[in-house]
């Protein structure tokens, strides 16, 4: 069995070094180019899919749109699922990461960004950033919508959705593509590779590069590889790692 994952291309707020979370910002020009390259790589390597999944956030949706366009597969069914959204960064959303570090200290910001179970400062209810007030979540049970999340809480919403909705598709022989976010994909990799709570925070997934997972019957990864040039890939992994440790 096989599963392909793509982290969305660079967003405008990635470029501006701002906490993004559930804020619905679009791709930067670099992000659009990354998505084009991802689609070309999948086509060149003769990948095809039966069903696709993405989040409610347009940086992931537009990445998937571009990928499918490059593959001449715009007609494929796409499921948009809030459960695949990025980790919710609470009241940090919109803040510049360097300025936040100056205000709260590097150590505190690193805890918010990289720890497994520490929550960011939570939004107040009815804040304009509260998903319960936003039209895009009008059909979601309000009690399930967070005001901020740790990686642990992100995992707690991603994995049940995967087990209920996506896993049966793969088990039934469907070829599945998921385009999502750094932390929602980190949640999936923790599940599929049985990565410890301590180690998962160090997993870095670069933007816009297809990650191919070969799975056994127990849905454990037996082989994985990124598509594309190895030198470019390593440079992007290093860039992602450095961005997470600043």
C-alpha positions as CSV (number, residue, x, y, z in Angstrom):
1,X,0.0,0.0,0.0
2,X,1.2,3.5,-0.7
3,X,0.3,7.0,0.5
4,X,1.7,10.3,-0.8
5,X,1.9,13.4,1.4
6,X,2.7,17.0,0.5
7,X,3.2,19.9,2.8
8,X,1.7,23.0,1.2
9,X,4.1,25.5,-0.6
10,X,5.5,28.5,1.2
11,X,2.7,30.9,2.3
12,X,2.8,34.7,2.5
13,X,3.1,34.4,6.3
14,X,5.8,31.8,6.1
15,X,7.7,34.3,4.1
16,X,7.0,37.0,6.6
17,X,8.0,34.7,9.5
18,X,4.6,35.0,11.2
19,X,2.7,32.5,13.3
20,X,0.0,31.2,10.9
21,X,-2.0,28.3,12.3
22,X,-5.6,28.5,11.2
23,X,-5.3,31.9,9.6
24,X,-6.3,31.5,6.0
25,X,-3.4,33.1,4.2
26,X,-2.5,32.2,0.6
27,X,0.6,30.9,-1.1
28,X,3.5,33.2,-1.9
29,X,4.9,33.2,-5.4
30,X,7.6,30.8,-4.2
31,X,4.9,28.6,-2.8
32,X,3.1,28.5,-6.1
33,X,6.3,27.5,-7.9
34,X,6.9,24.8,-5.3
35,X,3.4,23.4,-6.0
36,X,4.1,23.4,-9.8
37,X,7.3,21.5,-9.2
38,X,5.6,19.0,-7.0
39,X,2.9,18.3,-9.7
40,X,5.6,17.9,-12.3
41,X,7.6,15.5,-10.2
42,X,4.5,13.3,-9.6
43,X,3.6,13.3,-13.3
44,X,7.2,12.5,-14.4
45,X,7.4,9.7,-11.9
46,X,4.1,8.3,-13.2
47,X,2.0,8.7,-10.0
48,X,-1.7,8.7,-10.2
49,X,-4.4,9.0,-7.6
50,X,-8.0,8.0,-7.0
51,X,-8.9,10.4,-4.2
52,X,-7.3,13.5,-2.5
53,X,-7.6,15.1,0.9
54,X,-6.7,18.5,2.1
55,X,-7.6,21.0,4.8
56,X,-10.0,23.9,4.9
57,X,-7.1,26.4,4.5
58,X,-6.4,27.8,1.0
59,X,-2.6,27.5,1.1
60,X,-3.2,23.7,1.2
61,X,-6.2,23.8,-1.2
62,X,-4.4,25.9,-3.7
63,X,-1.3,23.7,-3.5
64,X,-3.4,20.7,-4.3
65,X,-5.2,22.5,-7.1
66,X,-1.9,23.4,-8.7
67,X,-0.5,19.9,-8.3
68,X,-3.5,18.3,-9.9
69,X,-3.4,20.8,-12.8
70,X,0.2,19.9,-13.5
71,X,-0.8,16.2,-13.5
72,X,-3.9,16.8,-15.7
73,X,-6.0,15.4,-12.9
74,X,-8.2,18.4,-11.9
75,X,-11.2,16.0,-12.1
76,X,-10.1,13.9,-9.2
77,X,-12.4,13.9,-6.2
78,X,-11.1,16.2,-3.4
79,X,-12.2,16.1,0.2
80,X,-11.6,19.3,2.2
81,X,-11.4,18.4,5.9
82,X,-10.9,20.8,8.8
83,X,-9.4,17.9,10.8
84,X,-6.3,18.2,8.5
85,X,-5.8,21.9,9.4
86,X,-2.5,23.2,10.8
87,X,-1.9,23.3,14.5
88,X,-3.9,26.2,16.0
89,X,-1.4,28.8,17.4
90,X,-4.0,30.6,19.4
91,X,-3.3,34.2,20.3
92,X,0.1,33.9,18.6
93,X,-1.5,33.9,15.2
94,X,-0.4,36.8,13.1
95,X,2.5,37.7,15.3
96,X,6.1,37.9,14.0
97,X,8.1,35.1,15.5
98,X,11.3,37.2,16.1
99,X,9.3,40.0,17.7
100,X,7.4,37.5,19.8
101,X,10.8,36.0,21.0
102,X,12.0,39.5,22.0
103,X,8.8,40.0,24.0
104,X,8.5,36.6,25.7
105,X,12.1,35.2,25.4
106,X,13.5,32.7,23.0
107,X,13.0,29.8,25.4
108,X,9.3,30.4,25.8
109,X,8.7,30.8,22.1
110,X,10.6,27.5,21.5
111,X,8.4,25.8,24.0
112,X,5.2,27.1,22.2
113,X,6.6,26.1,18.8
114,X,8.3,22.8,19.5
115,X,7.1,21.1,22.6
116,X,4.7,18.2,22.4
117,X,2.0,19.2,24.9
118,X,2.5,22.9,25.8
119,X,-0.4,25.2,24.7
120,X,0.2,28.6,23.1
121,X,-1.7,31.5,24.7
122,X,-5.3,30.8,23.9
123,X,-7.7,33.1,22.0
124,X,-10.5,34.7,23.9
125,X,-14.0,33.5,22.7
126,X,-15.5,35.7,20.0
127,X,-12.0,37.0,19.0
128,X,-12.2,37.5,15.3
129,X,-9.7,34.7,14.9
130,X,-11.9,32.3,16.9
131,X,-12.9,29.6,14.3
132,X,-16.4,29.4,15.9
133,X,-17.1,32.9,14.6
134,X,-16.0,32.1,11.0
135,X,-18.2,31.1,8.1
136,X,-15.8,28.4,6.9
137,X,-16.5,26.4,10.1
138,X,-20.3,27.0,10.1
139,X,-21.1,23.3,9.7
140,X,-18.6,22.1,12.3
141,X,-19.6,21.3,15.9
142,X,-18.5,24.4,17.7
143,X,-17.3,22.3,20.7
144,X,-14.7,20.7,18.6
145,X,-13.1,24.0,17.4
146,X,-10.0,25.0,19.3
147,X,-8.9,28.4,20.7
148,X,-5.3,27.1,20.5
149,X,-3.6,23.7,20.3
150,X,-0.5,21.8,21.3
151,X,1.0,19.2,18.9
152,X,-0.7,16.6,21.1
153,X,-4.1,18.1,20.6
154,X,-3.4,18.3,16.8
155,X,-2.6,14.6,16.8
156,X,-5.8,13.9,18.8
157,X,-7.9,15.3,15.9
158,X,-5.9,14.2,12.9
159,X,-5.5,10.5,13.8
160,X,-9.1,9.6,14.5
161,X,-10.0,11.3,11.2
162,X,-7.3,9.4,9.4
163,X,-8.4,6.1,10.9
164,X,-12.1,6.6,10.1
165,X,-12.0,8.3,6.7
166,X,-8.7,7.8,5.0
167,X,-7.3,4.5,6.2
168,X,-10.3,2.5,4.8
169,X,-9.7,4.1,1.4
170,X,-6.1,3.0,1.3
171,X,-7.0,-0.5,2.6
172,X,-9.6,-0.7,-0.1
173,X,-6.9,-0.2,-2.8
174,X,-7.4,3.5,-3.5
175,X,-4.4,5.6,-4.3
176,X,-4.5,8.6,-1.9
177,X,-2.8,12.0,-1.9
178,X,-2.9,14.2,1.2
179,X,-1.9,17.9,0.9
180,X,-1.8,19.4,4.4
181,X,0.5,21.3,6.9
182,X,3.7,20.8,8.8
183,X,2.0,19.8,12.0
184,X,-0.9,17.8,10.7
185,X,1.5,15.8,8.5
186,X,3.8,15.5,11.5
187,X,0.8,14.0,13.4
188,X,0.4,11.4,10.6
189,X,4.0,10.5,10.5
190,X,4.0,10.0,14.3
191,X,1.2,7.5,13.9
192,X,2.6,5.7,10.8
193,X,6.1,5.4,12.1
194,X,5.4,5.1,15.8
195,X,7.6,8.0,16.6
196,X,8.0,8.9,20.3
197,X,6.6,12.1,21.8
198,X,10.1,13.3,22.3
199,X,11.3,12.7,18.8
200,X,8.3,13.8,16.8
201,X,9.0,17.5,17.6
202,X,12.3,17.2,15.7
203,X,10.7,15.9,12.5
204,X,11.0,18.5,9.7
205,X,8.9,18.2,6.6
206,X,9.9,20.5,3.8
207,X,7.3,22.5,1.8
208,X,6.2,21.4,-1.6
209,X,8.0,18.1,-2.0
210,X,6.1,14.9,-2.4
211,X,6.8,12.3,0.3
212,X,6.1,8.8,-0.8
213,X,5.2,6.2,2.0
214,X,5.1,2.5,1.4
215,X,3.0,0.8,4.1
216,X,2.6,-2.7,5.3
217,X,-0.7,-4.3,6.2
218,X,-0.5,-2.8,9.7
219,X,-0.2,0.7,8.2
220,X,3.4,1.0,9.4
221,X,6.0,2.7,7.1
222,X,8.3,0.1,5.6
223,X,10.0,2.6,3.1
224,X,9.8,6.3,2.4
225,X,11.4,8.7,0.1
226,X,11.0,12.2,-1.3
227,X,10.8,12.9,-5.0
228,X,13.2,15.2,-6.7
229,X,16.9,16.2,-6.6
230,X,18.7,15.1,-3.5
231,X,20.8,18.2,-3.1
232,X,17.8,20.6,-3.4
233,X,15.9,18.4,-1.0
234,X,18.6,18.5,1.6
235,X,18.8,22.3,1.3
236,X,15.1,22.6,1.9
237,X,15.2,20.2,4.9
238,X,18.0,22.3,6.4
239,X,16.1,25.5,5.7
240,X,13.0,24.1,7.4
241,X,15.0,22.8,10.4
242,X,16.7,26.2,10.8
243,X,13.4,28.0,10.7
244,X,11.9,25.8,13.4
245,X,14.9,26.3,15.7
246,X,15.1,30.1,15.4
